[in-house]
Amino acid sequence: MSLDPSLVSTSSPSIIEARRQLEICNACRYCEGYCSVFPAMMRDAVHGVAELTHLANLCHNCRGCHYSCQYAAPHAFALNLPAALAEVRQASWERHLRPAILVKIFQEGWTATVVTMLAATAALYAAASLRGADASAPFYDKLPHTWMVAFFLPAVVLPIVAVAAGLRSYWRETCGDRMALSAVMAATRSVARMTNLACGHGEGCNYEKGDRYSNARRFAHQAVLVGFLLCFLATASATVMHYLFQWPAPYGFGSPPKILGVTGGVLLVLGSAAMILLKRRADPDLGSRRVLRGEYAFICLVGLTALSGSALTFASGTDPSKALLAFHLGCVATLFLTLPFTKMVHGAFRLATLIIEAQKAHPKDDQGGSS
């Protein structure tokens, strides 16, 4: 069921504050070339809930506008557009994803993520212990392939379905038009290049360096994105080798699963470590403070997943390998199980927003779209 924007309270503090600030920005227009938010802002004379939600998800929190703003504190207007849009963005995820209470719990703290990870690890360790295999036993002697499929299939499919339902609701609120293929291609190119993390001019954003430009955040995101893709390809290649070539794990270091997995794991570790460092350097008041702990928990989970997977590669056949295997798979399971509730979901919403923006910016291209 789609959500009628008219049913969303226009009197919520975050909506009121974001509208106030955008009205001042629309009158000033000093930052119109900074990122995609400002051309989109100037396209609409009136900003309702749907328009504000779209602008909030279009914002990548590069913070360039704030450090250039003549109306930021201590001015009486006290503009802080990155923080105002961050609150609206966060509220939009809580509004469209279900159950909303879990979105709030996972986004605002670290406890739920840790508890989920420990529970998944304990369940997988118990399953491996039932087999009674020693450390030198093959991978699937510790956890049979059928058990893995039975555990991970619902853990992957159900969260993806939940995210898809949330995106459908979000699309109907902010756009409602048929999806254009040209817009999808444009948005995909933007994500691949991390264009919006370059602050519109390619020199990078101001996230961690105040009024100085840096591409560090852009490179960190690219490392994580490419790392995820390589790890996915590693899993896909292992699946093909298992079913098509009847070649079960473990695989040698020269095999596609190992090459792709190790490379992807290294990129994930480096990318997540860089993100933590950048977040510690950044001003917390230019984002949503209430979700800061949840964001740290998610980034640490990504790093632990990659780090434990890399360690497992070198610990195979040793005594700690069973516990390490359970921990690594527990981290992987947590990443997927909490997909609709953690910061990981922002990637899906940002892609949808970039598609919507491409269609709004170039409406003539919509005629060639498909539903």
MILO-431073 format. One record per residue (C-alpha): residue number from 1; residue in one letter; z, y, x. Coordinates in steps of 0.1 Angstrom, whole numbers, plus 5000, padded with zeros to 4 digits. Example, Ala and Ser with C-alpha at 12.3 -4.5 7.8 and 13.67 -1.06 7.14 Angstrom:
! MILO-431073
@num: 1, residuo: A, pz: 5078, py: 4955, px: 5123
@num: 2, residuo: S, pz: 5071, py: 4989, px: 5137
This chain:
! MILO-431073
@num: 1, residuo: M, pz: 5000, py: 5000, px: 5000
@num: 2, residuo: S, pz: 4990, py: 5034, px: 5014
@num: 3, residuo: L, pz: 5014, py: 5063, px: 5015
@num: 4, residuo: D, pz: 5006, py: 5094, px: 4996
@num: 5, residuo: P, pz: 5012, py: 5124, px: 5019
@num: 6, residuo: S, pz: 5025, py: 5143, px: 4989
@num: 7, residuo: L, pz: 5054, py: 5120, px: 4987
@num: 8, residuo: V, pz: 5065, py: 5128, px: 5023
@num: 9, residuo: S, pz: 5091, py: 5155, px: 5023
@num: 10, residuo: T, pz: 5076, py: 5188, px: 5035
@num: 11, residuo: S, pz: 5112, py: 5201, px: 5037
@num: 12, residuo: S, pz: 5122, py: 5178, px: 5065
@num: 13, residuo: P, pz: 5135, py: 5198, px: 5096
@num: 14, residuo: S, pz: 5108, py: 5183, px: 5119
@num: 15, residuo: I, pz: 5080, py: 5192, px: 5096
@num: 16, residuo: I, pz: 5093, py: 5227, px: 5090
@num: 17, residuo: E, pz: 5098, py: 5234, px: 5127
@num: 18, residuo: A, pz: 5064, py: 5220, px: 5137
@num: 19, residuo: R, pz: 5046, py: 5241, px: 5111
@num: 20, residuo: R, pz: 5065, py: 5272, px: 5122
@num: 21, residuo: Q, pz: 5055, py: 5267, px: 5158
@num: 22, residuo: L, pz: 5019, py: 5258, px: 5151
@num: 23, residuo: E, pz: 5015, py: 5290, px: 5130
@num: 24, residuo: I, pz: 5025, py: 5310, px: 5160
@num: 25, residuo: C, pz: 5002, py: 5290, px: 5183
@num: 26, residuo: N, pz: 4973, py: 5294, px: 5159
@num: 27, residuo: A, pz: 4978, py: 5332, px: 5160
@num: 28, residuo: C, pz: 4981, py: 5333, px: 5198
@num: 29, residuo: R, pz: 4955, py: 5307, px: 5208
@num: 30, residuo: Y, pz: 4962, py: 5312, px: 5245
@num: 31, residuo: C, pz: 4962, py: 5274, px: 5250
@num: 32, residuo: E, pz: 4931, py: 5266, px: 5231
@num: 33, residuo: G, pz: 4914, py: 5249, px: 5261
@num: 34, residuo: Y, pz: 4944, py: 5229, px: 5272
@num: 35, residuo: C, pz: 4940, py: 5197, px: 5252
@num: 36, residuo: S, pz: 4926, py: 5182, px: 5220
@num: 37, residuo: V, pz: 4955, py: 5194, px: 5199
@num: 38, residuo: F, pz: 4945, py: 5231, px: 5199
@num: 39, residuo: P, pz: 4909, py: 5228, px: 5188
@num: 40, residuo: A, pz: 4921, py: 5204, px: 5161
@num: 41, residuo: M, pz: 4949, py: 5229, px: 5151
@num: 42, residuo: M, pz: 4924, py: 5257, px: 5147
@num: 43, residuo: R, pz: 4901, py: 5236, px: 5125
@num: 44, residuo: D, pz: 4926, py: 5237, px: 5096
@num: 45, residuo: A, pz: 4939, py: 5269, px: 5081
@num: 46, residuo: V, pz: 4968, py: 5251, px: 5064
@num: 47, residuo: H, pz: 4988, py: 5223, px: 5080
@num: 48, residuo: G, pz: 5002, py: 5199, px: 5056
@num: 49, residuo: V, pz: 5021, py: 5167, px: 5064
@num: 50, residuo: A, pz: 4989, py: 5148, px: 5071
@num: 51, residuo: E, pz: 4975, py: 5174, px: 5094
@num: 52, residuo: L, pz: 5008, py: 5178, px: 5112
@num: 53, residuo: T, pz: 5010, py: 5140, px: 5117
@num: 54, residuo: H, pz: 4975, py: 5139, px: 5131
@num: 55, residuo: L, pz: 4982, py: 5167, px: 5155
@num: 56, residuo: A, pz: 5015, py: 5151, px: 5166
@num: 57, residuo: N, pz: 4999, py: 5118, px: 5174
@num: 58, residuo: L, pz: 4970, py: 5136, px: 5192
@num: 59, residuo: C, pz: 4996, py: 5152, px: 5215
@num: 60, residuo: H, pz: 5001, py: 5132, px: 5247
@num: 61, residuo: N, pz: 5031, py: 5153, px: 5257
@num: 62, residuo: C, pz: 5014, py: 5167, px: 5289
@num: 63, residuo: R, pz: 5036, py: 5198, px: 5285
@num: 64, residuo: G, pz: 5010, py: 5222, px: 5299
@num: 65, residuo: C, pz: 5012, py: 5244, px: 5268
@num: 66, residuo: H, pz: 5049, py: 5248, px: 5271
@num: 67, residuo: Y, pz: 5049, py: 5259, px: 5307
@num: 68, residuo: S, pz: 5022, py: 5285, px: 5299
@num: 69, residuo: C, pz: 5037, py: 5297, px: 5267
@num: 70, residuo: Q, pz: 5049, py: 5334, px: 5266
@num: 71, residuo: Y, pz: 5069, py: 5326, px: 5234
@num: 72, residuo: A, pz: 5090, py: 5298, px: 5249
@num: 73, residuo: A, pz: 5128, py: 5304, px: 5253
@num: 74, residuo: P, pz: 5143, py: 5328, px: 5260
@num: 75, residuo: H, pz: 5118, py: 5345, px: 5237
@num: 76, residuo: A, pz: 5131, py: 5349, px: 5201
@num: 77, residuo: F, pz: 5104, py: 5326, px: 5189
@num: 78, residuo: A, pz: 5118, py: 5298, px: 5211
@num: 79, residuo: L, pz: 5086, py: 5277, px: 5210
@num: 80, residuo: N, pz: 5088, py: 5242, px: 5223
@num: 81, residuo: L, pz: 5057, py: 5226, px: 5209
@num: 82, residuo: P, pz: 5059, py: 5193, px: 5229
@num: 83, residuo: A, pz: 5093, py: 5186, px: 5215
@num: 84, residuo: A, pz: 5084, py: 5196, px: 5180
@num: 85, residuo: L, pz: 5054, py: 5174, px: 5179
@num: 86, residuo: A, pz: 5073, py: 5145, px: 5195
@num: 87, residuo: E, pz: 5098, py: 5146, px: 5166
@num: 88, residuo: V, pz: 5069, py: 5146, px: 5140
@num: 89, residuo: R, pz: 5052, py: 5118, px: 5159
@num: 90, residuo: Q, pz: 5083, py: 5097, px: 5160
@num: 91, residuo: A, pz: 5089, py: 5102, px: 5123
@num: 92, residuo: S, pz: 5054, py: 5091, px: 5115
@num: 93, residuo: W, pz: 5059, py: 5058, px: 5132
@num: 94, residuo: E, pz: 5091, py: 5052, px: 5113
@num: 95, residuo: R, pz: 5073, py: 5061, px: 5081
@num: 96, residuo: H, pz: 5043, py: 5038, px: 5085
@num: 97, residuo: L, pz: 5057, py: 5008, px: 5102
@num: 98, residuo: R, pz: 5079, py: 4983, px: 5085
@num: 99, residuo: P, pz: 5108, py: 4976, px: 5084
@num: 100, residuo: A, pz: 5115, py: 5012, px: 5093
@num: 101, residuo: I, pz: 5152, py: 5005, px: 5102
@num: 102, residuo: L, pz: 5140, py: 4982, px: 5130
@num: 103, residuo: V, pz: 5117, py: 5009, px: 5143
@num: 104, residuo: K, pz: 5146, py: 5033, px: 5144
@num: 105, residuo: I, pz: 5170, py: 5009, px: 5161
@num: 106, residuo: F, pz: 5146, py: 4998, px: 5188
@num: 107, residuo: Q, pz: 5132, py: 5033, px: 5195
@num: 108, residuo: E, pz: 5165, py: 5050, px: 5197
@num: 109, residuo: G, pz: 5185, py: 5025, px: 5219
@num: 110, residuo: W, pz: 5183, py: 4998, px: 5245
@num: 111, residuo: T, pz: 5207, py: 4973, px: 5230
@num: 112, residuo: A, pz: 5183, py: 4957, px: 5205
@num: 113, residuo: T, pz: 5157, py: 4951, px: 5232
@num: 114, residuo: V, pz: 5182, py: 4935, px: 5255
@num: 115, residuo: V, pz: 5196, py: 4913, px: 5228
@num: 116, residuo: T, pz: 5161, py: 4901, px: 5218
@num: 117, residuo: M, pz: 5152, py: 4894, px: 5254
@num: 118, residuo: L, pz: 5184, py: 4874, px: 5260
@num: 119, residuo: A, pz: 5180, py: 4854, px: 5227
@num: 120, residuo: A, pz: 5144, py: 4845, px: 5235
@num: 121, residuo: T, pz: 5153, py: 4835, px: 5270
@num: 122, residuo: A, pz: 5181, py: 4813, px: 5258
@num: 123, residuo: A, pz: 5159, py: 4796, px: 5233
@num: 124, residuo: L, pz: 5132, py: 4789, px: 5258
@num: 125, residuo: Y, pz: 5157, py: 4777, px: 5284
@num: 126, residuo: A, pz: 5172, py: 4753, px: 5259
@num: 127, residuo: A, pz: 5138, py: 4740, px: 5250
@num: 128, residuo: A, pz: 5130, py: 4735, px: 5287
@num: 129, residuo: S, pz: 5164, py: 4717, px: 5292
@num: 130, residuo: L, pz: 5156, py: 4693, px: 5264
@num: 131, residuo: R, pz: 5128, py: 4679, px: 5285
@num: 132, residuo: G, pz: 5150, py: 4671, px: 5314
@num: 133, residuo: A, pz: 5122, py: 4677, px: 5339
@num: 134, residuo: D, pz: 5132, py: 4686, px: 5375
@num: 135, residuo: A, pz: 5121, py: 4716, px: 5394
@num: 136, residuo: S, pz: 5091, py: 4700, px: 5410
@num: 137, residuo: A, pz: 5077, py: 4688, px: 5376
@num: 138, residuo: P, pz: 5044, py: 4703, px: 5364
@num: 139, residuo: F, pz: 5045, py: 4734, px: 5342
@num: 140, residuo: Y, pz: 5039, py: 4716, px: 5309
@num: 141, residuo: D, pz: 5065, py: 4689, px: 5317
@num: 142, residuo: K, pz: 5091, py: 4717, px: 5314
@num: 143, residuo: L, pz: 5076, py: 4733, px: 5283
@num: 144, residuo: P, pz: 5048, py: 4713, px: 5266
@num: 145, residuo: H, pz: 5017, py: 4732, px: 5256
@num: 146, residuo: T, pz: 5022, py: 4724, px: 5219
@num: 147, residuo: W, pz: 5057, py: 4739, px: 5221
@num: 148, residuo: M, pz: 5044, py: 4770, px: 5237
@num: 149, residuo: V, pz: 5018, py: 4775, px: 5210
@num: 150, residuo: A, pz: 5043, py: 4768, px: 5182
@num: 151, residuo: F, pz: 5066, py: 4795, px: 5197
@num: 152, residuo: F, pz: 5042, py: 4822, px: 5208
@num: 153, residuo: L, pz: 5015, py: 4820, px: 5180
@num: 154, residuo: P, pz: 5037, py: 4835, px: 5153
@num: 155, residuo: A, pz: 5055, py: 4857, px: 5178
@num: 156, residuo: V, pz: 5021, py: 4873, px: 5186
@num: 157, residuo: V, pz: 5003, py: 4872, px: 5153
@num: 158, residuo: L, pz: 5030, py: 4885, px: 5130
@num: 159, residuo: P, pz: 5038, py: 4917, px: 5150
@num: 160, residuo: I, pz: 5000, py: 4924, px: 5152
@num: 161, residuo: V, pz: 4997, py: 4921, px: 5115
@num: 162, residuo: A, pz: 5026, py: 4945, px: 5110
@num: 163, residuo: V, pz: 5010, py: 4970, px: 5134
@num: 164, residuo: A, pz: 4977, py: 4967, px: 5116
@num: 165, residuo: A, pz: 4994, py: 4973, px: 5082
@num: 166, residuo: G, pz: 5011, py: 5004, px: 5097
@num: 167, residuo: L, pz: 4978, py: 5017, px: 5111
@num: 168, residuo: R, pz: 4961, py: 5012, px: 5077
@num: 169, residuo: S, pz: 4988, py: 5033, px: 5061
@num: 170, residuo: Y, pz: 4985, py: 5059, px: 5088
@num: 171, residuo: W, pz: 4947, py: 5060, px: 5086
@num: 172, residuo: R, pz: 4948, py: 5066, px: 5048
@num: 173, residuo: E, pz: 4973, py: 5094, px: 5052
@num: 174, residuo: T, pz: 4956, py: 5113, px: 5080
@num: 175, residuo: C, pz: 4919, py: 5105, px: 5075
@num: 176, residuo: G, pz: 4908, py: 5081, px: 5047
@num: 177, residuo: D, pz: 4871, py: 5081, px: 5058
@num: 178, residuo: R, pz: 4851, py: 5051, px: 5069
@num: 179, residuo: M, pz: 4854, py: 5044, px: 5106
@num: 180, residuo: A, pz: 4823, py: 5055, px: 5126
@num: 181, residuo: L, pz: 4811, py: 5034, px: 5155
@num: 182, residuo: S, pz: 4803, py: 5065, px: 5175
@num: 183, residuo: A, pz: 4839, py: 5077, px: 5171
@num: 184, residuo: V, pz: 4853, py: 5043, px: 5182
@num: 185, residuo: M, pz: 4832, py: 5044, px: 5213
@num: 186, residuo: A, pz: 4842, py: 5080, px: 5221
@num: 187, residuo: A, pz: 4879, py: 5072, px: 5216
@num: 188, residuo: T, pz: 4877, py: 5041, px: 5238
@num: 189, residuo: R, pz: 4861, py: 5061, px: 5266
@num: 190, residuo: S, pz: 4889, py: 5087, px: 5263
@num: 191, residuo: V, pz: 4916, py: 5059, px: 5265
@num: 192, residuo: A, pz: 4899, py: 5043, px: 5295
@num: 193, residuo: R, pz: 4897, py: 5076, px: 5314
@num: 194, residuo: M, pz: 4931, py: 5088, px: 5301
@num: 195, residuo: T, pz: 4913, py: 5121, px: 5294
@num: 196, residuo: N, pz: 4942, py: 5136, px: 5275
@num: 197, residuo: L, pz: 4966, py: 5131, px: 5304
@num: 198, residuo: A, pz: 4944, py: 5153, px: 5325
@num: 199, residuo: C, pz: 4953, py: 5184, px: 5304
@num: 200, residuo: G, pz: 4917, py: 5191, px: 5295
@num: 201, residuo: H, pz: 4905, py: 5201, px: 5330
@num: 202, residuo: G, pz: 4909, py: 5170, px: 5351
@num: 203, residuo: E, pz: 4937, py: 5184, px: 5374
@num: 204, residuo: G, pz: 4964, py: 5164, px: 5357
@num: 205, residuo: C, pz: 4993, py: 5174, px: 5335
@num: 206, residuo: N, pz: 5026, py: 5192, px: 5339
@num: 207, residuo: Y, pz: 5048, py: 5163, px: 5328
@num: 208, residuo: E, pz: 5071, py: 5160, px: 5358
@num: 209, residuo: K, pz: 5062, py: 5191, px: 5379
@num: 210, residuo: G, pz: 5068, py: 5220, px: 5356
@num: 211, residuo: D, pz: 5040, py: 5246, px: 5362
@num: 212, residuo: R, pz: 5023, py: 5224, px: 5388
@num: 213, residuo: Y, pz: 4995, py: 5199, px: 5379
@num: 214, residuo: S, pz: 4998, py: 5162, px: 5388
@num: 215, residuo: N, pz: 4977, py: 5131, px: 5379
@num: 216, residuo: A, pz: 5007, py: 5108, px: 5387
@num: 217, residuo: R, pz: 5014, py: 5101, px: 5350
@num: 218, residuo: R, pz: 4977, py: 5095, px: 5343
@num: 219, residuo: F, pz: 4975, py: 5070, px: 5372
@num: 220, residuo: A, pz: 5007, py: 5052, px: 5361
@num: 221, residuo: H, pz: 4993, py: 5048, px: 5326
@num: 222, residuo: Q, pz: 4960, py: 5035, px: 5340
@num: 223, residuo: A, pz: 4978, py: 5010, px: 5362
@num: 224, residuo: V, pz: 4998, py: 4996, px: 5332
@num: 225, residuo: L, pz: 4967, py: 4995, px: 5310
@num: 226, residuo: V, pz: 4946, py: 4977, px: 5336
@num: 227, residuo: G, pz: 4975, py: 4954, px: 5344
@num: 228, residuo: F, pz: 4979, py: 4944, px: 5308
@num: 229, residuo: L, pz: 4942, py: 4937, px: 5305
@num: 230, residuo: L, pz: 4941, py: 4916, px: 5337
@num: 231, residuo: C, pz: 4972, py: 4896, px: 5325
@num: 232, residuo: F, pz: 4955, py: 4890, px: 5292
@num: 233, residuo: L, pz: 4923, py: 4878, px: 5310
@num: 234, residuo: A, pz: 4945, py: 4855, px: 5331
@num: 235, residuo: T, pz: 4960, py: 4839, px: 5300
@num: 236, residuo: A, pz: 4925, py: 4837, px: 5284
@num: 237, residuo: S, pz: 4910, py: 4820, px: 5314
@num: 238, residuo: A, pz: 4939, py: 4796, px: 5316
@num: 239, residuo: T, pz: 4933, py: 4787, px: 5279
@num: 240, residuo: V, pz: 4896, py: 4781, px: 5286
@num: 241, residuo: M, pz: 4905, py: 4759, px: 5316
@num: 242, residuo: H, pz: 4931, py: 4740, px: 5296
@num: 243, residuo: Y, pz: 4910, py: 4732, px: 5265
@num: 244, residuo: L, pz: 4874, py: 4733, px: 5277
@num: 245, residuo: F, pz: 4877, py: 4718, px: 5312
@num: 246, residuo: Q, pz: 4908, py: 4697, px: 5305
@num: 247, residuo: W, pz: 4925, py: 4714, px: 5335
@num: 248, residuo: P, pz: 4962, py: 4720, px: 5327
@num: 249, residuo: A, pz: 4986, py: 4742, px: 5347
@num: 250, residuo: P, pz: 4997, py: 4747, px: 5374
@num: 251, residuo: Y, pz: 4968, py: 4764, px: 5390
@num: 252, residuo: G, pz: 4961, py: 4772, px: 5427
@num: 253, residuo: F, pz: 4962, py: 4807, px: 5442
@num: 254, residuo: G, pz: 4924, py: 4808, px: 5443
@num: 255, residuo: S, pz: 4920, py: 4801, px: 5405
@num: 256, residuo: P, pz: 4911, py: 4828, px: 5380
@num: 257, residuo: P, pz: 4945, py: 4827, px: 5362
@num: 258, residuo: K, pz: 4963, py: 4833, px: 5395
@num: 259, residuo: I, pz: 4940, py: 4860, px: 5408
@num: 260, residuo: L, pz: 4940, py: 4879, px: 5376
@num: 261, residuo: G, pz: 4976, py: 4873, px: 5368
@num: 262, residuo: V, pz: 4990, py: 4883, px: 5402
@num: 263, residuo: T, pz: 4968, py: 4914, px: 5404
@num: 264, residuo: G, pz: 4977, py: 4924, px: 5369
@num: 265, residuo: G, pz: 5014, py: 4918, px: 5376
@num: 266, residuo: V, pz: 5014, py: 4940, px: 5407
@num: 267, residuo: L, pz: 4997, py: 4969, px: 5387
@num: 268, residuo: L, pz: 5023, py: 4965, px: 5359
@num: 269, residuo: V, pz: 5052, py: 4966, px: 5383
@num: 270, residuo: L, pz: 5038, py: 4997, px: 5401
@num: 271, residuo: G, pz: 5028, py: 5014, px: 5369
@num: 272, residuo: S, pz: 5062, py: 5009, px: 5352
@num: 273, residuo: A, pz: 5081, py: 5019, px: 5383
@num: 274, residuo: A, pz: 5061, py: 5051, px: 5385
@num: 275, residuo: M, pz: 5067, py: 5058, px: 5348
@num: 276, residuo: I, pz: 5105, py: 5055, px: 5352
@num: 277, residuo: L, pz: 5104, py: 5078, px: 5382
@num: 278, residuo: L, pz: 5083, py: 5104, px: 5364
@num: 279, residuo: K, pz: 5105, py: 5102, px: 5333
@num: 280, residuo: R, pz: 5136, py: 5108, px: 5354
@num: 281, residuo: R, pz: 5120, py: 5139, px: 5370
@num: 282, residuo: A, pz: 5107, py: 5153, px: 5336
@num: 283, residuo: D, pz: 5126, py: 5177, px: 5314
@num: 284, residuo: P, pz: 5141, py: 5156, px: 5285
@num: 285, residuo: D, pz: 5142, py: 5187, px: 5263
@num: 286, residuo: L, pz: 5104, py: 5187, px: 5261
@num: 287, residuo: G, pz: 5103, py: 5154, px: 5242
@num: 288, residuo: S, pz: 5123, py: 5136, px: 5216
@num: 289, residuo: R, pz: 5158, py: 5131, px: 5232
@num: 290, residuo: R, pz: 5169, py: 5106, px: 5206
@num: 291, residuo: V, pz: 5144, py: 5080, px: 5217
@num: 292, residuo: L, pz: 5149, py: 5084, px: 5255
@num: 293, residuo: R, pz: 5170, py: 5053, px: 5259
@num: 294, residuo: G, pz: 5146, py: 5032, px: 5239
@num: 295, residuo: E, pz: 5117, py: 5044, px: 5260
@num: 296, residuo: Y, pz: 5135, py: 5035, px: 5292
@num: 297, residuo: A, pz: 5143, py: 5000, px: 5277
@num: 298, residuo: F, pz: 5106, py: 4994, px: 5269
@num: 299, residuo: I, pz: 5094, py: 5005, px: 5304
@num: 300, residuo: C, pz: 5120, py: 4983, px: 5321
@num: 301, residuo: L, pz: 5110, py: 4954, px: 5299
@num: 302, residuo: V, pz: 5073, py: 4958, px: 5310
@num: 303, residuo: G, pz: 5084, py: 4959, px: 5346
@num: 304, residuo: L, pz: 5107, py: 4929, px: 5343
@num: 305, residuo: T, pz: 5080, py: 4909, px: 5326
@num: 306, residuo: A, pz: 5056, py: 4915, px: 5354
@num: 307, residuo: L, pz: 5082, py: 4911, px: 5382
@num: 308, residuo: S, pz: 5095, py: 4878, px: 5368
@num: 309, residuo: G, pz: 5060, py: 4865, px: 5364
@num: 310, residuo: S, pz: 5052, py: 4874, px: 5400
@num: 311, residuo: A, pz: 5084, py: 4858, px: 5412
@num: 312, residuo: L, pz: 5076, py: 4827, px: 5393
@num: 313, residuo: T, pz: 5044, py: 4823, px: 5412
@num: 314, residuo: F, pz: 5063, py: 4819, px: 5444
@num: 315, residuo: A, pz: 5093, py: 4801, px: 5430
@num: 316, residuo: S, pz: 5073, py: 4772, px: 5415
@num: 317, residuo: G, pz: 5089, py: 4739, px: 5425
@num: 318, residuo: T, pz: 5122, py: 4753, px: 5434
@num: 319, residuo: D, pz: 5156, py: 4748, px: 5417
@num: 320, residuo: P, pz: 5157, py: 4783, px: 5400
@num: 321, residuo: S, pz: 5121, py: 4779, px: 5386
@num: 322, residuo: K, pz: 5132, py: 4766, px: 5352
@num: 323, residuo: A, pz: 5156, py: 4795, px: 5346
@num: 324, residuo: L, pz: 5130, py: 4820, px: 5359
@num: 325, residuo: L, pz: 5103, py: 4805, px: 5337
@num: 326, residuo: A, pz: 5126, py: 4809, px: 5306
@num: 327, residuo: F, pz: 5134, py: 4845, px: 5316
@num: 328, residuo: H, pz: 5097, py: 4854, px: 5321
@num: 329, residuo: L, pz: 5086, py: 4838, px: 5289
@num: 330, residuo: G, pz: 5115, py: 4854, px: 5271
@num: 331, residuo: C, pz: 5104, py: 4888, px: 5284
@num: 332, residuo: V, pz: 5068, py: 4881, px: 5272
@num: 333, residuo: A, pz: 5081, py: 4870, px: 5238
@num: 334, residuo: T, pz: 5102, py: 4902, px: 5235
@num: 335, residuo: L, pz: 5072, py: 4924, px: 5243
@num: 336, residuo: F, pz: 5052, py: 4908, px: 5214
@num: 337, residuo: L, pz: 5081, py: 4904, px: 5189
@num: 338, residuo: T, pz: 5091, py: 4940, px: 5193
@num: 339, residuo: L, pz: 5055, py: 4953, px: 5193
@num: 340, residuo: P, pz: 5058, py: 4973, px: 5160
@num: 341, residuo: F, pz: 5092, py: 4987, px: 5169
@num: 342, residuo: T, pz: 5090, py: 4999, px: 5205
@num: 343, residuo: K, pz: 5071, py: 5026, px: 5224
@num: 344, residuo: M, pz: 5044, py: 5000, px: 5230
@num: 345, residuo: V, pz: 5030, py: 5008, px: 5195
@num: 346, residuo: H, pz: 5021, py: 5043, px: 5206
@num: 347, residuo: G, pz: 4989, py: 5029, px: 5222
@num: 348, residuo: A, pz: 4976, py: 5017, px: 5189
@num: 349, residuo: F, pz: 4984, py: 5049, px: 5171
@num: 350, residuo: R, pz: 4969, py: 5071, px: 5198
@num: 351, residuo: L, pz: 4937, py: 5051, px: 5197
@num: 352, residuo: A, pz: 4935, py: 5054, px: 5159
@num: 353, residuo: T, pz: 4942, py: 5092, px: 5162
@num: 354, residuo: L, pz: 4915, py: 5097, px: 5188
@num: 355, residuo: I, pz: 4890, py: 5079, px: 5165
@num: 356, residuo: I, pz: 4901, py: 5101, px: 5136
@num: 357, residuo: E, pz: 4898, py: 5132, px: 5158
@num: 358, residuo: A, pz: 4863, py: 5122, px: 5170
@num: 359, residuo: Q, pz: 4852, py: 5119, px: 5134
@num: 360, residuo: K, pz: 4868, py: 5152, px: 5124
@num: 361, residuo: A, pz: 4853, py: 5170, px: 5153
@num: 362, residuo: H, pz: 4818, py: 5155, px: 5148
@num: 363, residuo: P, pz: 4815, py: 5148, px: 5111
@num: 364, residuo: K, pz: 4777, py: 5142, px: 5112
@num: 365, residuo: D, pz: 4783, py: 5111, px: 5132
@num: 366, residuo: D, pz: 4803, py: 5094, px: 5104
@num: 367, residuo: Q, pz: 4771, py: 5085, px: 5086
@num: 368, residuo: G, pz: 4765, py: 5056, px: 5110
@num: 369, residuo: G, pz: 4800, py: 5042, px: 5107
@num: 370, residuo: S, pz: 4812, py: 5009, px: 5093
@num: 371, residuo: S, pz: 4844, py: 5001, px: 5074
